[in-house]
Amino acid sequence: DNQFGTRDDIVTLNDIRVPVGVPVIINLASVDVLHSLYLPNLRVKQDVVPGRTNPLTIKVDEPGTFLGQCAELCGIQHAQMRLRVVVQEKAQFDQWVKDQRTPVQPPGDPATTKGSQIVQQKCSACHTIQGLAGAVGKVGPTLTHIGGRGTIAAGVLNNTPENLARWIRDPQEVKRGALMPNLGLTEDEIQAVVPYLASLK
């Protein structure tokens, strides 16, 4: 799905996390079309150009959550391409980075075990989940800690079990033109996958 930048220590699906008062360089890149990262409350606007990397340095002096948007017409879901910059105290940020680098643990109950097996079979070609055997896909965003994210579908939906099920059930109903395919999962499979993904925090 649409996302700004690269997946590294500070960028997840639609959140950029940074520590308070520390200059952070974010390397912005696009694989397909021109975007423009716009963070109005931080007074930041930077183009994201296919075939090149544009470094962006930001420094935020207060904790909080700052909303962003793509400011360049980039496709049919341009208006739905959102993100957030989450600014945390350094100790909290350092703990978050440590947690993000930690592979997921094997499921501990039958419900999440079934969900992990379905994810391995149906989702691992596109998505990475550190610690889940075979889940090393690079086409879609990493799902390693998806349960801890505030939003899904590039910021369009709050990350709740109901919305996660809705997104998996029919991505095009939520966001027409999104690159996430409809995998044709049965309702039983969806109800197994959702608690497993929600447990990945």
C-alpha positions in Angstrom: 0.0 0.0 0.0 1.0 3.6 -0.3 3.6 4.7 2.2 6.3 7.3 2.5 9.9 6.5 3.0 11.7 3.4 3.9 11.2 0.8 6.5 13.8 1.2 9.1 13.9 1.9 12.8 11.6 4.9 12.8 9.1 4.2 10.0 6.2 1.8 10.2 3.2 1.5 7.9 1.8 5.1 8.5 3.7 6.3 11.5 7.0 8.0 11.7 8.4 8.0 15.3 11.0 10.3 16.4 12.5 11.3 19.8 11.9 14.8 21.2 14.6 17.4 20.4 16.8 15.1 18.3 17.5 15.8 14.6 16.4 12.8 12.6 17.1 12.1 8.9 14.4 10.3 7.0 15.3 9.0 3.5 12.2 9.5 1.3 11.8 7.4 -1.8 9.0 6.3 -4.2 8.8 3.2 -6.3 6.1 4.4 -8.6 4.9 8.0 -8.8 5.7 11.5 -7.5 4.5 12.2 -3.9 5.0 15.1 -1.6 5.3 14.6 2.1 3.4 17.5 3.9 3.5 18.0 7.6 1.7 21.3 8.1 2.1 21.6 11.9 5.8 20.9 11.6 6.2 23.3 8.6 7.7 20.5 6.5 7.0 19.8 2.8 9.3 17.5 0.7 8.9 15.9 -2.7 9.2 12.1 -3.0 10.5 11.3 -6.4 10.8 7.9 -8.1 14.3 6.8 -8.8 16.0 9.0 -6.2 16.3 9.3 -2.5 15.5 12.7 -0.9 16.9 13.0 2.7 14.7 15.0 5.0 15.9 16.2 8.4 13.2 17.0 11.1 13.6 18.0 14.7 10.6 18.4 16.9 10.9 20.0 20.3 7.7 18.8 21.9 6.0 15.4 22.3 2.7 14.8 20.5 1.2 13.4 17.3 1.3 15.5 14.1 -0.8 14.6 11.1 0.6 14.5 7.6 -0.7 14.1 4.0 0.5 13.6 0.5 0.4 17.0 -1.2 1.0 15.8 -4.8 -1.8 14.2 -6.9 -0.4 10.7 -7.0 -3.4 8.5 -8.0 -7.0 7.7 -7.3 -6.4 7.4 -3.5 -4.3 10.5 -3.2 -6.7 12.0 -0.7 -6.5 8.9 1.4 -2.7 8.9 1.7 -2.1 9.9 5.3 0.5 9.5 8.0 1.4 10.6 11.5 4.6 11.8 13.1 4.6 10.5 16.7 7.1 12.4 18.8 8.1 10.7 22.1 10.4 11.3 25.0 13.8 9.7 24.3 13.4 6.9 26.8 10.0 6.0 25.4 11.3 6.2 21.9 14.3 4.0 22.7 12.0 1.4 24.2 9.8 1.5 21.1 12.9 1.0 18.8 14.0 -2.0 21.0 10.5 -3.5 20.7 10.4 -3.0 17.0 13.7 -4.9 16.6 12.4 -7.8 18.6 11.0 -10.7 16.4 7.5 -11.9 17.2 7.1 -14.8 19.6 5.3 -18.0 18.5 1.6 -18.0 19.2 0.6 -19.2 22.6 -2.9 -20.4 22.1 -4.8 -22.4 19.4 -6.7 -19.3 18.0 -3.6 -17.4 17.2 -1.7 -20.5 16.1 -4.4 -21.1 13.4 -4.1 -17.4 12.4 -0.3 -17.6 12.1 -0.6 -20.7 9.8 -3.0 -18.9 7.5 -0.7 -15.8 7.4 2.2 -18.1 6.5 0.3 -19.7 3.7 -1.6 -16.7 2.2 0.3 -13.5 3.2 4.0 -14.3 3.5 4.8 -13.8 -0.2 4.1 -10.1 0.2 4.6 -9.3 3.9 7.5 -9.8 6.3 6.9 -10.8 9.9 10.2 -11.2 11.8 10.2 -14.4 13.6 7.5 -16.1 11.5 9.1 -18.7 9.3 8.9 -17.9 5.6 7.2 -14.5 6.1 9.9 -12.5 4.3 7.9 -10.8 1.5 8.9 -7.3 0.5 6.1 -6.2 -1.8 3.8 -5.1 1.1 4.7 -3.4 4.3 6.1 -5.3 7.3 3.4 -6.7 9.6 5.9 -7.6 12.4 4.3 -5.3 15.0 1.0 -4.4 13.2 -1.0 -4.9 16.4 0.7 -1.9 18.0 -0.1 0.5 15.2 -2.7 3.2 15.6 -4.0 3.0 12.0 -4.0 0.6 9.0 -4.5 1.1 5.2 -2.1 4.1 5.1 -3.9 5.9 7.8 -7.5 5.5 6.5 -8.8 3.2 9.3 -8.2 3.1 13.0 -6.5 -0.2 13.9 -9.3 -2.1 15.5 -10.2 -5.8 15.0 -13.3 -4.8 13.1 -11.4 -2.6 10.7 -8.6 -5.1 10.3 -11.2 -7.7 9.3 -12.9 -5.2 6.9 -9.5 -4.4 5.3 -8.6 -8.1 4.8 -12.1 -9.0 3.6 -12.2 -6.4 0.8 -9.4 -3.9 0.5 -10.9 -2.3 -2.6 -14.1 -1.5 -0.7 -12.1 0.5 1.8 -9.6 2.0 -0.6 -10.2 1.5 -4.3 -7.0 1.2 -6.2 -4.9 0.0 -3.2 -2.2 -2.5 -4.1 -3.5 -4.9 -1.4 -5.3 -7.7 -3.2 -8.4 -9.5 -2.1 -7.1 -12.9 -1.1 -10.6 -14.5 -1.0 -10.2 -15.6 2.6 -13.2 -17.3 4.1 -14.9 -15.6 7.1 -13.5 -18.3 9.4 -10.0 -17.6 8.1 -10.4 -13.9 8.6 -11.6 -14.4 12.1 -8.5 -16.5 12.8 -6.1 -14.1 11.1 -7.4 -10.9 12.9 -6.6 -12.0 16.5 -3.2 -13.2 15.4 -2.3 -9.9 13.7 -3.7 -7.9 16.6 -1.4 -9.9 19.0 1.7 -8.7 17.1 2.7 -5.8 19.3 
